[in-house]
Amino acid sequence: MSASRMVLPLRRPNSMKVLDLCCGAGGLSMGYHLAGFDVTGVDNRPQPNYPFTFHQADALEYLDRITGTGEVADYDLIHASWPCQNKARVTAWRGSRDDHPDLITPGKKLMQASGRPWVIENVPEAAWDGTLRADYLLCGSQFGLNIRRHRAFETSWGGGGDLLPPCWHHKGLLAFEHKGERAYADAMGCTWMNKTEARQAVPPAYTHWIATQYLTHETRAA
């Protein structure tokens, strides 16, 4: 399905803009959209099914450039899902972790230098060695989704806010995960993606919730 033909879910605009770096096919971008943000995505690979404004570019170079030009001020929030292969256990099992550079460390430095509020999403393993601070650790079951996909989030505001129930990995959930990638993508709420895109996706519910925490933090700060 092309982005131009996709019917987006209804949302209530909040006049804020978010830049989603390493956006993939837009799972986390959709969460920000549902929270009312205008979304722009950046990825180094073509994303024909990405449903929002998209720029194909190296995310590190893109952020560095717009910070230097001052264009970064157009965004109220910067999100980044730096590639996780350097941290993920599955990469270690395959013996290829060293083939992938750590992009979280240089990426976070650029985000801090941007002067904008920011969010970094990655696998929990990135927090185990201190590369990422897990201000929020989220799972699909916390949002009533029939999936188990843990992700850690570090934010410029340091966490806090609303509490979520603990994740719950019941037997029915584990059985569902083996019904095929199409069913898995639909369960995440990523219905516009193909199966290949869905393998790397994260449920929109995660950033929908993260966005509400950011908005709450901004309101309290004001």
C-alpha positions as MATLAB code, in Angstrom:
seq = 'MSASRMVLPLRRPNSMKVLDLCCGAGGLSMGYHLAGFDVTGVDNRPQPNYPFTFHQADALEYLDRITGTGEVADYDLIHASWPCQNKARVTAWRGSRDDHPDLITPGKKLMQASGRPWVIENVPEAAWDGTLRADYLLCGSQFGLNIRRHRAFETSWGGGGDLLPPCWHHKGLLAFEHKGERAYADAMGCTWMNKTEARQAVPPAYTHWIATQYLTHETRAA';
ca = [
       0.000    0.000    0.000;
       1.470    3.358   -0.922;
       1.559    6.170    1.608;
      -0.538    8.406   -0.647;
      -3.439    5.923   -0.583;
      -3.349    5.157    3.103;
      -6.254    6.359    5.255;
      -4.718    7.573    8.516;
      -6.462    7.079   11.880;
      -8.284   10.072   13.283;
      -6.306   12.225   15.684;
      -6.562   15.553   17.479;
      -3.754   17.866   16.250;
      -1.691   19.608   18.955;
       0.304   21.891   16.573;
       3.593   20.231   17.575;
       6.148   18.620   15.262;
       8.319   15.560   15.825;
      11.332   14.390   13.823;
      11.621   10.585   13.777;
      15.168    9.459   12.950;
      15.733    5.890   11.696;
      11.984    5.748   11.266;
      11.693    2.542    9.239;
       8.157    2.020    7.960;
       6.721    4.227   10.687;
       5.474    2.147   13.612;
       6.624    4.639   16.230;
       5.877    7.582   13.934;
       2.235    6.496   13.939;
       2.152    6.668   17.735;
       3.221   10.302   17.667;
       0.668   10.998   14.938;
      -2.088    9.513   17.076;
      -0.970   11.786   19.920;
      -1.510   14.792   17.655;
       1.988   15.510   16.322;
       2.902   16.342   12.739;
       5.569   13.759   11.902;
       8.614   13.827    9.632;
      10.654   10.667    9.200;
      14.281   10.110    8.190;
      15.817    6.788    7.189;
      18.785    5.760    5.063;
      16.674    3.269    3.107;
      13.630    3.862    0.882;
      10.376    3.521    2.825;
       7.600    3.365    0.205;
       4.916    2.586    2.808;
       5.912    5.312    5.270;
       2.681    7.274    5.861;
       4.101   10.737    6.636;
       6.615   13.258    5.278;
       9.828   11.359    4.583;
      13.482   12.164    3.813;
      15.910    9.464    2.729;
      19.204   10.342    4.393;
      21.767    9.188    6.937;
      20.136   10.088   10.266;
      23.379   11.183   11.977;
      24.338   13.428    9.077;
      20.805   14.804    8.764;
      20.547   15.754   12.435;
      24.029   17.275   12.426;
      23.177   19.363    9.355;
      19.850   20.755   10.570;
      21.353   21.510   13.977;
      24.074   23.507   12.268;
      21.620   25.403   10.065;
      19.134   26.005   12.860;
      16.355   24.080   11.087;
      16.141   21.754   14.081;
      14.238   24.523   15.886;
      11.255   23.690   13.644;
      10.728   20.529   15.705;
       9.305   20.372   19.203;
      10.628   16.844   19.816;
      13.259   14.566   18.276;
      12.865   10.783   18.385;
      15.520    8.284   17.320;
      15.511    4.504   17.023;
      19.211    4.038   16.352;
      19.933    0.566   14.885;
      19.996   -2.040   17.648;
      22.134   -4.801   16.061;
      25.173   -3.758   18.093;
      23.237   -4.502   21.312;
      20.642   -7.160   20.489;
      21.129  -10.663   21.847;
      19.987  -12.199   18.574;
      22.933  -10.513   16.825;
      25.305  -11.887   19.451;
      23.894  -15.392   18.988;
      24.691  -15.103   15.284;
      28.233  -13.988   16.118;
      27.944  -10.771   14.121;
      27.494   -8.066   16.781;
      30.952   -6.606   16.106;
      29.979   -6.100   12.468;
      27.551   -3.354   13.521;
      28.724   -0.006   14.967;
      27.290    1.577   18.101;
      25.188    4.462   16.788;
      23.393    5.182   20.072;
      26.393    6.943   21.639;
      27.139    9.401   18.795;
      23.412    9.756   18.118;
      22.654   10.774   21.700;
      25.462   13.344   21.653;
      23.961   14.944   18.556;
      20.485   14.926   20.085;
      21.790   16.609   23.229;
      23.598   19.187   21.100;
      20.399   19.951   19.175;
      18.905   21.779   22.128;
      15.531   20.102   21.574;
      13.684   17.621   23.821;
      14.426   14.078   22.677;
      13.529   10.387   22.978;
      15.711    7.377   22.175;
      14.164    3.921   21.696;
      16.146    0.703   21.644;
      16.270   -2.905   22.809;
      16.567   -3.455   26.597;
      20.106   -4.804   26.136;
      21.212   -1.250   25.328;
      20.406   -0.307   28.919;
      22.161   -3.298   30.466;
      25.639   -1.976   29.640;
      24.791    1.647   30.413;
      24.681    2.876   26.805;
      21.023    3.802   27.286;
      19.184    4.831   30.454;
      15.851    3.031   30.653;
      13.524    5.801   31.816;
      10.643    3.698   30.484;
      10.608   -0.038   29.696;
       7.538   -0.956   27.666;
       5.897   -4.184   26.490;
       2.901   -4.740   24.238;
       0.982   -6.579   26.953;
       0.953   -3.384   29.053;
      -1.258   -1.827   26.379;
      -3.556   -4.797   25.886;
      -1.726   -5.945   22.739;
      -1.233   -9.652   22.063;
       2.500   -9.286   21.566;
       5.683   -9.398   23.622;
       8.195   -6.863   22.374;
      10.189   -5.080   25.071;
      11.718   -1.707   24.310;
      13.652    0.752   26.467;
      13.203    4.519   26.152;
      15.555    7.226   27.387;
      14.180   10.756   27.381;
      15.610   14.217   27.894;
      13.101   14.786   30.724;
      14.199   11.671   32.601;
      11.022    9.653   32.958;
       8.330    9.711   35.597;
       4.647   10.398   34.973;
       1.814    7.920   34.627;
       2.239    4.346   35.788;
       1.525    1.306   33.628;
       0.618   -2.206   34.774;
       3.434   -4.775   34.655;
       3.754   -6.769   31.442;
       1.994  -10.128   31.402;
       3.310  -12.944   29.179;
       0.533  -15.507   29.343;
       0.541  -18.747   27.347;
      -2.048  -17.488   24.876;
       0.202  -14.563   24.036;
       3.160  -16.840   23.328;
       1.007  -19.035   21.106;
      -0.221  -15.985   19.157;
       3.328  -14.962   18.293;
       3.756  -18.083   16.190;
       0.700  -17.543   13.967;
       2.717  -15.691   11.331;
       4.244  -12.300   10.671;
       1.129  -10.844    9.067;
      -0.919  -11.528   12.174;
       1.919  -10.160   14.304;
       2.054   -6.907   12.314;
      -1.707   -6.479   12.617;
      -1.578   -7.141   16.363;
       0.990   -4.358   16.752;
      -1.292   -1.917   14.970;
       1.029   -1.694   11.951;
      -1.551   -2.719    9.357;
      -0.034   -0.633    6.532;
       3.294   -2.505    6.604;
       4.378   -5.572    4.709;
       5.831   -8.555    6.557;
       9.441   -7.541    6.007;
       8.853   -4.049    7.400;
       6.958   -5.413   10.379;
       9.946   -7.480   11.532;
      11.712   -4.271   12.565;
       8.638   -2.367   13.714;
       7.557   -1.322   17.212;
       3.879   -0.831   18.157;
       2.523    2.721   17.801;
       1.009    2.360   21.289;
       4.477    2.808   22.799;
       5.122    6.284   21.412;
       1.480    7.294   21.743;
       2.031    6.807   25.477;
       5.536    8.356   25.443;
       4.111   11.410   23.687;
       1.484   11.883   26.389;
       4.269   11.744   29.015;
       6.161   14.426   27.115;
       3.093   16.653   26.860;
       2.393   16.200   30.568;
       6.004   17.092   31.388;
       5.852   20.218   29.196;
       2.605   21.329   30.830;
       4.070   20.918   34.309;
       7.261   22.721   33.318;
       5.256   25.622   31.911;
];
